Amino acid sequence: MGKFSRLGNDLFSGRRSIDFVGRKWLWYAISVVIILVAVLGLTTKGMNLGIDFKGGTRYQVTVSGQATQKLADDLRDAVGSSGVAAAETPTVMTAGPHSVVIEVKTINENSSADVKVMKAITDTADVKQKAISRTGVGASWGERVAKKAATGLLVFLILVILFIWAYFREWKMSIAAVVALAHDVVITVGVYALSGFEVTPATVTGFLTILGFSLYDTVVVFDKVRENTKNLRRSRKTYAEAANLALNQTLVRSVNTSIVALLPVLAILYVSSVQLGTSTLKDIALALAIGMAAGTYSSIFIATPLLVHLKSGEKEVVDAERRARARMKQADKYADVPAFTDDMPVADQPEELADLGHDDEGDEPDAGPVTRGSGSQPRTDAMGRGRTAPAPHRPVRESGAAGRRQPTRQPRSKRGK
């Protein structure tokens, strides 16, 4: 834990950094692959809609003893092997200490199929027919539930857009947050389709819950992004650098929050799937587990990089990047000098430079003095931040002072002697 704490401090202070924004195309590609798999599972397998959405028949059995999971498993096997096509894959769950609920496809009351199912239940649970209550759920009820769920989702998304716009005063943050929410919903729906779990009203509740969790994590990251990018000129960073710093500063918090939230949800999913069999807890727990994991991923790898992408064309952001490039050139005046490579083309040299220091054969250097005409132009390719050497006015000649005795500095006591 000490190393993890030091890592969090280093990420928050900027001593260490993970380039989330710079690798945005990698995260986009990963998300596209996951979404394609989810859509493929949704189109090939489809959603396993529960009785509340597609209609069916529900049998509720009241037993004299304890309604155990073993009794529910026995009823599932008995009803499934009763020979009724509509009851081949029944959904059986305990409902309280003395009640078991069995859900199958639509079966007409008092029909031969209904009689077979009732007999299988009475023989297995050792109860009389009066202890079984039969309820039919029509498809119209399921359609109304689906419409209500879609309406609730639409209202939620509109409120999300308005809330983020009012809080951050930035519509591009609203777009990035909604895209992250859609990303989480598509992945969760695809995993639900691939797993074959039944979609119940509890599943819809789980979907709405994960939207809130994903939005909460995204808003926390966006709030740090706004704090870091409040004054780009003073911070001396580009918008992408400030946003990436915000992601690193909130990374440990996001991971810790997700782990703490996922542990109890995974425990509920395990208990409801392995120990309790079919249960309402299983439906909501799977939606929460997948949605929380996807929400954490999208808030870090999708929402903020997408926000930086959307704002990359704004004047303030472009000016900040231009100032950063200018500061980089000032820090290293040779930053734009190309590196030497073997295949680099050789530029043509001026004639007076090509013949400089060579004799007629062009092999041995000439020991004579080097001269340049008065019409020579000063070299500008070596100009940096210092002064530029002016062109000479006349040829360089040997100085007459070369044969003179040069003065020497002596102590004051020996001067004049």
N, C-alpha and C positions, 0 to 999 in steps of 0.2 A: 504493500500500500504506500510505502514511502516513495518508491520510484514513480508510482502513479500520481502521487501528489506533486512531486517535483515536475513531472511531465505537464500536469495541469498548470503549474506556475510558469513554466517555460512557455507554454502555448499562450497564456494570458498576457505575459510581458512581451511576447514577440521574439524571445531568444530562439525559439524553435517554431517552425511554421510548416503546415501541410497545405500544399497548393490545391485547394478545392476549386477555386474559380478558374485557375489556369488550365485545369483538366476537364473543363465542363463538357467537351465533346465526348470524352470517355464515359462520363456519368450519363449523358444523354443516350449513348449507344446501349449501355447496360439497361437503362429503363425501357428503351424501345424493345429490346429482346424480351424482357420480362413481360411487358404489355402484350407483345405478339403471342407469347405462350399462353397468357391468360385469355386473350380473345379466341385463340384456337381452341382452348378447352371449353370456352363458353359456347362456341358455335358447334363443336362436335358432340359434346356431352349434354350441354344445356344445364339449366338450373333444376335441381330436384325440389320442386315446389311442394310445400306441405299442404295439408288439407284445408288450411285457412285461405289458401290462394287458388287452388284448383278444384276445390270441392271434394266431398267424400262422405264416408260414414264413420261415426265415432261410437264405440261401445265402451261404456264405463261400468266396470265390474266392482261391486262392493263385496268384500270377503269378510268372513267372521274373524279370521285370525289376522296375523301380520302380513301386510303386502310387501313381500321381500323381492329382491332383484331376481332370485331364483324362480319365483312364481312368474315374474314378467318374462323371463327367458323361456320358460316352459309354454306360456301362452303364445309367445311369438312363434315357436316351432309348431305348436298344434294348429294355430290358425293358418300359418303358411302352408302346411301340408294337408289342409282340409279339402283340396281339390277345386277351390274357387279361384278363378283367374284374377278377380279383383282384390283378392286377399293374399296373393303370393308373397308380397313384400310388406307386411304390416309394420306399423310403428307402434311399439308398446312401451309404456313408461308408467312408473308408479306416480300416484297423485295423492299424497297423504299416507297416513299409516295403514288405512284399510281400503284403499281404492287403487285400481289399475285401469289405465285408459288404453284402448286399442283403436288405432286409426287405420282404415283401409280405403280403397277406392269406392266410388259410389255403388251401393248395393240396394236394390229396391226392397222395401219392407215386406215381410211375409213371403218373399220369393224363395225358391229352392236354395239359392246361394246364401240367403240370410239364415235359413234354417240350419244349413251345414256349419256356418260360422258360429251360430248360437250354441249348437251341440258341442262343437270343439271347445268353446269357452266353459260351458257348464261341466263337461267331463274333466277338464284339466283343473279348473279352480274349485271343483266340488261345491258348486252353488246351484241354486234354482234360477229359472229364467226371470223371475221377478226381481232378482238381485242385479239384473243387467239393464241399464238404461241405454236406449239407442237414440242417436241424434244424427240427422242428415244435414250436411253443410253444402249449400249450393255453390255453383261456380260464380254466380253474381256477387256473392259475399266476398269471395276472393278478389274479384275485379275491383270492388269498392276499397278493399284493404290496400291493393296495389296502387290505386289512384291516390289514396290518402298518403301513402308512403312517398310517392313521387311528388305530391304537392308539398309535403313537409321538407323534402330534400331541396326543392326549388326555392322555397321561402328561406331556408337556411343559407343557401348560397348567396341569395340577394342580400340578406342581412350581413353576411361575411364581407361582401364587397363594400357595402356602405360603412361598416364598422372600420375596416382597415383604411378606407379612404378618409374617413373623418378623423381617425387617430393619427395617421401618418401624413395626411395631406398629400398623398402620392398614389395616383391611380395605377401606376405600374406595379406597385407592391400588391395591390388587390389582384391584378392579373396573375402575378407570379404565385400568390397564395392559392387562388382558385385552381390554377393548373396543377399545383402540388396536391390539392384535395382530390381532383379528378384522377390523378395518378394513383392515389391511395385506394380510391373506390374501385377503379378498374382492376387493380391487382387483387384486392380482396374478393371481388366477385368472381374473378377467374380462378382463384384458389378454391373458392367454395364450389365452383362447378367441377373442377378436377377432383376434389375430395369426395364428391357425391353426398355431402351433408345436406340435410333437408332444410329448406328455407321456410322459416316460421316467423311470426311477428317478433319473436325474440331476436331473430337475425337482423331485422330492420332496426330494432333498438340498438344492437351492436354496431351497425353501420353508422347511425347517427352519433354514437358515442365516439367512434374512432375519428370522425370528422372533427369533432370538438378537440380531441387530443392532438391531432395533427395541426390544427389551426393554432392551438396554444403554443406548441413548440416553434412554429414558424413565426408567430408574433414576437416571441422572446428573441429570436435571432434577428429579426428585422429591427427591433428596438435597438439592439447593439449596433447594427449597421447604420442606423440613423445617427446614433451618438458618434460613431467614428467618422462619418462623412458630413458632419454638421458644418465644418469649415475646412474645405479641402486646401485652400491656399495656405492656411496657417499650419495644417498638419503635414504639409510637404509630401503627401502621398497621393497616388491616383485613386480613383473610386474603386477599382478592382482590388488594389492592395488594402484599402481600408475595409472593404467588405470581407475580404479573405481573413484579415485579422479578427474581425467580429466572429466569423465562423470558428476560428481557432480558440477564441476566448470563451465561447459558449459550448465548445465540443464536449468537454468533460461533464458539464452540467446536463447536456442533452442525453449523453450515454448513461449517466447515473440515473436520471429520471426514468428513462425507458426501461432499464434493467429492474428498477424497483417496482415499476408498474407491471412489467411482464411476468415476473416471478409468481405472484398470486394467480394471475390469469392462466398461466400454463399449468399451475397446480389444479385449478378448477377444471381445465380442459382434460387433464389426465384422469381425474376422479370421475368426471361425468362420462367420459368415453370408455374407459377401461373397466371401472368398477360399477358404474350405474347403468352402462349401456346407453340406450337412447334416452336422452333427457333434454329438457329445455335449456339447461345450463350448458350443454355441449354446443348448442347452436350459437348462443351469445358469446361463449368463451372463444370459439374459433374465430369469429368475426373480430373480436377484440385483440386476440393475439396477432393475427395477420395484419390488421389495421394499424396497431401500434408500431410494429416493426417497420411497415411501409411508411408510416408517418414520420418516424425518426429519420429514415433514409431520405425522404423527400425534402424535409426541412433543411437538411445539411447539403445534400448533393444536387437538388433540383431547384428549390425555391430561390435561394440566394444567387447561384450562378445564372439562373434565368433572369433575375432582377438586374444583375450587372450587364447581361446581354441586352436587355431592353433599354437600359440607360446609356449604352455605349455611344450613342449618337448625339447626346445632349451637349450643348455648348460648354457648360461648366465642366463636364466630365472630360471633354476633348481638350479644353484648356489646361486642366490639371495634368493630363498625360503629356501635353506639349511641354509644360514647365518641368516635369520630371525628366523628360529626355534632354532638355537643355541643361539641367543640373548635372546629369550624367556626363554630358560632353565637357562641361567645365571641370568636372572632377578628373576626367581622363581625356586630354586633348587628342590623344591618338586612338580614341575609341572607334573612329570611322576608318582608320588605316586598314586596308585589306591584308589578311595574312598571306604569306608567300606559299604558293603551291607549285608543283612541278609543271603543271600544264598552264601556268599563268603566261599570257602573251607578253613579249618583250616590246616595250615602246621604243620608237625611233629616237635616237639621241641627236641633238644638234651637232652640226659639223665641227664647230670649234671645241665642243666637249668631247666628241669622238676622237679628234686628233690630239687632244690635250695630253701632254706627257709622253708622246711616242715619237720615234724617229721615222725616217723614210721607210724602213722595212716594216714598221709597225710591230716590232717584237720587243725591243728594249726601250725602257723609259729614257727620255731625254733629260740630261742633267742641266740644260739651259734654263734660264728664267722663264716663268710662266707669265704671259701677257694677255690682256684682254683689251679689245678696242674700246674707245670711248663711247661707241654706239651700242655696247652690250646692254641687254636688259637685265634688271635684277631678278634673281630667282624668287618665285612666289610659292613654289611647292614646299619650301621649308618654313613657311611662315607659321608661327605659333602665337603665343601670347606675348613674346618678346619683340624687340625692335627688328626691323628688316635692314639688312646690310645694303648700303647704297652702291651703285655702280662706280667703279674707279674712273677717274678723269684722265689718267695718263698711264703709260706702261710702267711697270715696276723696274727700277734700276738699282744698281749697287750704290750704297751710301758712301760718301767720302769720309764719314766719321769712323769708318771701320778701322783705320790705321791710327787713330788718335789714342792717347793714353787716357783711360777712363778715370774719373775722379774716385777716390776712396774716402770713406769716412774714418777719421782718426779721433782719438780722445783729445779733449781740449788742451791737456798739458803738453801734447806733442805737436800741436798745430804751429806752423811757422818755423819749424826747425828743419 
